Amino acid sequence: LQFANLPYFIQPAWSPDGKSIVVTGTHRGQTDLYLIDLKTKKATRLTENSASEIHPEWSPDGKILAFSTDAPAWQQGQGSGYWPFSLALLDPSDRSIRYPTQFDGANHFNPQYDASGNLLFLSDRNGAHTLYRLDSDSAQLSQLTLSSGGIMGVSAYAPAFSAAGKRDRIVYTQFRQNSFGIHQISTEKLLSIPVGRDAVDRSAAYLPMDTEAPLLFPDTSSRLKAALP
């Protein structure tokens, strides 16, 4: 499929009824979500702003699109070059967007619905990409994995896990022993540690800095230090 208004697109997500696909598309340097109707071969833009929308995922009933976006960071005027990605839920029927309970100031990627309708996602709220669950009924956040290496793809923005829609099972990628591997686990074997939305400490994600060392690029270094927590 090719579209005049959508020259580049990635991360396709089938709708539950199989009639359409949502993709992360780029047009004139702007990244948004697009709905592709497989019958008409038409691509319709679902989001349109200065932010980026990535990692679309349909809810089991096909009524909601979960995705990651840095729109709240742009709206709130985050500084120091750090624009965290938030979880967002979009209703394709009217294009309204809401932001569910999540960790304050952390990144949130790769949303997936599990077999019970809860929203699973990756977050770096503790410095490494770790798997979490947002309970669909109580809105409780829970940590599901504990690993120093985290669950990662080849880049920080790459999707790194997938949840089965009708089985209690997930697959994920992890870098171990100098190579990437695909691993699977049943959701009943995952941890389930309740975590508050303000329990954020990303210090493990930063390299240590020698404050006594001479600054070769003082302007850049000062901005980097200002971005550290």
HUGISUL-V524868 format. One record per residue. RES is the residue in three letters. D_LAST is the distance of its C-alpha to the last C-alpha in whole Angstrom. Layout:
BEGIN
res | d_last
RES | D_LAST
RES | D_LAST
END
This chain:
BEGIN
res | d_last
LEU | 45
GLN | 45
PHE | 44
ALA | 44
ASN | 41
LEU | 39
PRO | 39
TYR | 36
PHE | 35
ILE | 33
GLN | 32
PRO | 35
ALA | 36
TRP | 39
SER | 40
PRO | 42
ASP | 45
GLY | 45
LYS | 46
SER | 43
ILE | 39
VAL | 36
VAL | 34
THR | 31
GLY | 33
THR | 32
HIS | 35
ARG | 34
GLY | 31
GLN | 30
THR | 29
ASP | 30
LEU | 32
TYR | 36
LEU | 38
ILE | 41
ASP | 45
LEU | 47
LYS | 50
THR | 50
LYS | 47
LYS | 45
ALA | 42
THR | 40
ARG | 37
LEU | 35
THR | 32
GLU | 32
ASN | 28
SER | 26
ALA | 24
SER | 24
GLU | 26
ILE | 26
HIS | 27
PRO | 30
GLU | 32
TRP | 35
SER | 35
PRO | 38
ASP | 40
GLY | 39
LYS | 38
ILE | 34
LEU | 32
ALA | 29
PHE | 26
SER | 23
THR | 22
ASP | 19
ALA | 21
PRO | 19
ALA | 16
TRP | 19
GLN | 21
GLN | 18
GLY | 17
GLN | 13
GLY | 12
SER | 11
GLY | 13
TYR | 11
TRP | 14
PRO | 14
PHE | 17
SER | 19
LEU | 22
ALA | 25
LEU | 29
LEU | 31
ASP | 35
PRO | 37
SER | 40
ASP | 38
ARG | 35
SER | 33
ILE | 29
ARG | 28
TYR | 24
PRO | 24
THR | 22
GLN | 19
PHE | 15
ASP | 13
GLY | 11
ALA | 12
ASN | 15
HIS | 18
PHE | 21
ASN | 25
PRO | 26
GLN | 29
TYR | 32
ASP | 33
ALA | 37
SER | 36
GLY | 35
ASN | 31
LEU | 28
LEU | 27
PHE | 23
LEU | 21
SER | 17
ASP | 14
ARG | 12
ASN | 13
GLY | 12
ALA | 16
HIS | 18
THR | 20
LEU | 23
TYR | 23
ARG | 25
LEU | 26
ASP | 29
SER | 31
ASP | 33
SER | 30
ALA | 27
GLN | 26
LEU | 23
SER | 24
GLN | 22
LEU | 25
THR | 24
LEU | 23
SER | 22
SER | 20
GLY | 21
GLY | 21
ILE | 23
MET | 23
GLY | 25
VAL | 26
SER | 23
ALA | 20
TYR | 22
ALA | 25
PRO | 26
ALA | 26
PHE | 28
SER | 31
ALA | 33
ALA | 37
GLY | 38
LYS | 41
ARG | 40
ASP | 37
ARG | 36
ILE | 33
VAL | 33
TYR | 30
THR | 29
GLN | 27
PHE | 27
ARG | 29
GLN | 31
ASN | 30
SER | 31
PHE | 31
GLY | 32
ILE | 33
HIS | 33
GLN | 34
ILE | 34
SER | 36
THR | 33
GLU | 35
LYS | 34
LEU | 30
LEU | 28
SER | 27
ILE | 25
PRO | 24
VAL | 20
GLY | 19
ARG | 17
ASP | 14
ALA | 14
VAL | 11
ASP | 8
ARG | 8
SER | 7
ALA | 11
ALA | 11
TYR | 10
LEU | 12
PRO | 12
MET | 13
ASP | 16
THR | 15
GLU | 19
ALA | 20
PRO | 22
LEU | 20
LEU | 22
PHE | 21
PRO | 19
ASP | 18
THR | 17
SER | 15
SER | 13
ARG | 12
LEU | 10
LYS | 9
ALA | 8
ALA | 6
LEU | 4
PRO | 0
END
